[in-house]
């Protein structure tokens, strides 16, 4: 019933990029993401100033454990209580936690323990925040506008990555880590009144998880069974996992080691990352303007395959100019495939289960793919950048093979 209600949005529905309700959500999401970027700058600086580099690394990694352990449960929470309520509550908790640490740092020098506690709180809150953020767009607009919303969300992420780092660095330079934490808290707080003003379509009571007396564990198992049996979502999750596993290592630790090996230096690595960011931004802008691309399953599959070839080629670029051009192509293809996969995930899912579906996707991206970074570093140390980038490209390309090889996913279309 719910899927039908939300699928049959009126044809005259306002385009997402002209809908004040969607734009309020986008402003709230972007403000929160910029706050996140400033928060990570503040946390890393404060951790380095308060302990050894290894201790700082442990503080920065402290959020990963609760986030991975609680992510699936967070999807159940998002579906049970509604994504808008969960996002508002999550941002309120994150704002309060950051403000508390900022006040503590203003008053005293407590060491690493409050930073580690803050990181763990952020990780636990992220476990419910991320599934709720993924489930919210389907309640804001019609299914035919979800690809455009993915593009708009991508532009928000690009804006946050461009603005957040310099803003966090400026805050640290002017007032130290405590000032940067205060700025992060303020930016996250700005999202709250915007989110309160966002209107969402609620599910009928009978379709809400837990409405029939089911337990949280039963709701979780129902979501996992739903994904496993779905003709599009099951292979889509596999394609996303393979694409992320082959992408994250080379474009994080691998790029740093490649820049050092080629003598490009930090400036050269920055230019390569900028090329990637520009490419991803262009893909997001394309979807924001067009709103829909035909043959979404095929586009996603071919974009993953082409992107994997570009990843493998990056390690063999003779000059920084060619490397930047290749990175721009990788960003464009990765942004396009990511947006297509995200839009298919949202349009193919039952809205009543979308939090749990998003949680599984998030667990793959945030729980499994980070493992590729230390493995990539160790492999590069043993065999060099070229072979490792090629192997990563093959893994990434397998995601495209899955997308093109499974008929239901290959033929999947976005609604008009």
HELIX and SHEET records of a PDB file:
HELIX    1   1 UNK A    2  UNK A    7  1                                   6    
HELIX    2   2 UNK A   16  UNK A   18  5                                   3    
HELIX    3   3 UNK A   20  UNK A   50  1                                  31    
HELIX    4   4 UNK A   53  UNK A   81  1                                  29    
HELIX    5   5 UNK A   83  UNK A  107  1                                  25    
HELIX    6   6 UNK A  113  UNK A  140  1                                  28    
HELIX    7   7 UNK A  143  UNK A  145  5                                   3    
HELIX    8   8 UNK A  146  UNK A  196  1                                  51    
HELIX    9   9 UNK A  205  UNK A  207  5                                   3    
HELIX   10  10 UNK A  216  UNK A  229  1                                  14    
HELIX   11  11 UNK A  233  UNK A  248  1                                  16    
HELIX   12  12 UNK A  250  UNK A  254  3                                   5    
HELIX   13  13 UNK A  255  UNK A  262  1                                   8    
HELIX   14  14 UNK A  265  UNK A  290  1                                  26    
HELIX   15  15 UNK A  296  UNK A  314  1                                  19    
HELIX   16  16 UNK A  320  UNK A  348  1                                  29    
HELIX   17  17 UNK A  351  UNK A  353  5                                   3    
HELIX   18  18 UNK A  354  UNK A  363  1                                  10    
HELIX   19  19 UNK A  364  UNK A  368  3                                   5    
HELIX   20  20 UNK A  371  UNK A  383  1                                  13    
HELIX   21  21 UNK A  385  UNK A  405  1                                  21    
HELIX   22  22 UNK A  407  UNK A  410  1                                   4    
END                                                                             
